[in-house]
Amino acid sequence: MRFHSIKLACALAFALPLTGCFDSQTENSESSVKSEIRVAMMQPPRTGLSPLSDDAFKLSRWSTAETLINLSPASEVEPMLATDWKQIDPLTWHFTIRQGVKFHDGSMLTAESVVSSLQQALSAAPKPRILDGVDLTVRALDSSHVEIKTTFNDPLLPSRLSSPQLAILAANAYKENGRVVPTGAGTGPFELIEINGTTSAKLKRFDDYWGEKAHIDTVIAEYVPNGFARAAALRTGSADVVEAVPVSQIATIDSNLLYEVAMPRTNTLYLNNKSDVFSQLELRQVAAAAVDREQIIKTVYENHADIAKGLLGPALAWAAPLRPEASPIEAKTKANGEKIVIGTFTDRAELPEVAALLKQQLESAGFQVELDIREYAHIENDALAGNFDAFILSRATVLDSGDPIAYMMSDFGCKGSFNLGQFCSEEVDNALTYADLQPLGPKRQQAIIAAEQIILNDFAAIPLLHERVIQGESLRVSDAVHDPSERRLINANTKVN
């Protein structure tokens, strides 16, 4: 939705300096202004834009790297670099590779290049999370057909192959020691031509693209972790497309520049099930009972969010009708001055405010609370190592496949690669494994909600709210993508007016 117009009495100056200021020198001619857009990204890359990490989603949002399968806004699988696929037997799939596709370095897409990219993902350490608990063997049948064998009947395989972390790149992208350099190696409508560390990246239109040619000549992507600085870039026209405008900045920006997109994203308080405090079920229950979600949504998000009644929010319309009615949480006791450290990050401007409110709420329940708040790049390793008693994370729940199983296995499976709560339950693992074996549709959905209930009943984590992301766009841009799965931001259809 576009916001109602707010008339500003005067132009607002930057509240905070940009992280990596946009270089105005590129706007020297009328032609460059018409064919160039500037994008303010929320987080800098953590692995040099390797597609085998979460940086893959930047490559996808810029439409430079592509996968075998595309995922529609309704989470349905569609052709991309594969034009057709079929399940030959319970463990065998055949994929037909699109012909006439050029990589940005001029080499041609073949079945062998597909096999090479997928093998790189399978041998990566750690593996892309969409492959958690999944073993595949991949081989080329001929120049245009690939066979993939699974170790179990995996109805989700085509959806898995839509994950940006399984993008297909040219052979020259893969270097020694597992390093991947994606410049000049994708197949999308934009070619990545510069990686400037954690400051910026530059892309240009790829005229030999197999599909519709891009309208824009050049894309300059700047990394602006500070939410107030991103809002300032939108207000002043320094950026044309802005990720995640903070709710607190809505009133300072012309509503014609803002779009609200309901997201399958849950703001969750992960409790460290191995910490001295939250290894105790009773104290996890005390923490859960102390949380006032309505206060957080009203105070921090100004009601631009939905109360979390589970891990999966209203963006997955099928979840709520299957979920049993929750009873109010009543703690049998209070905390007795136990000290806890809660971590979160500044890249999403609302999270420090959420942390401050949670601190008050948990202290009212008898805890002593200390906050540790940094940029995400500087806190992720500590979070994954279990160095906090609790961690507040804004987490996409269907980021990889359009199906929440991968997220649930990653975050709550004993061997999950993103298990911030250090949580391990044989019952949960069995429930998730069972759900993952079910065919797409009602049976799978019911099994997913059953697994969610086991996780919630153990208070492994406390879901707080489901976010609505506010995307900023200058009036000189049209047809930027409003993607609830956060896979696209600009594409071939995006234009400069």
Buried (B, 14 or more C-beta within 10 A) or exposed (E): EEBEEBEEEEEBEBEEEBBBBBEEEBEEEEEEEBBBBBBBBBBBBBEBBBBBBBBBBBBBBBBBBBBBBBBEEEBEBEEBBBEEBEBEEEBEBBBBBBEEBBBBBEEEBBBBBBBBBBBBBBEBEEBBBBBBBBEBBBEBEEEBBBBBBBEEEBBBBBBBBBBBBBBBBBEBBBEEEEEBBBBBBBBBBBBBBEBEEBEBBBBBBBEEBBBEEBBBBBBBBBBBBBBBBBBBBBBBBBBBBBBBBBBBBBEBBBBBBBBBBBBBBBBBBBBBBEBEBBBEEEBBBBBBBBBBBEEBBEBBBEEBBBBBBBBBBBBBEBBEEBBEEEEEBEBEEBBEEBEBBBBBBBBBBBBBBBBBBBBEBBBEBBBEBEBBBBBBBEBBEBBBEBBBBBBBBBBBBBBBBBBBBBBBBBBBBBEBBBBBBBBBBEEBBEBBBBBBBBEBEEEBBBBBBBBBBBBBEBBBBBBBBBBBBBBBBBEEBEBBBBBBBBBBBBBBBBBBE
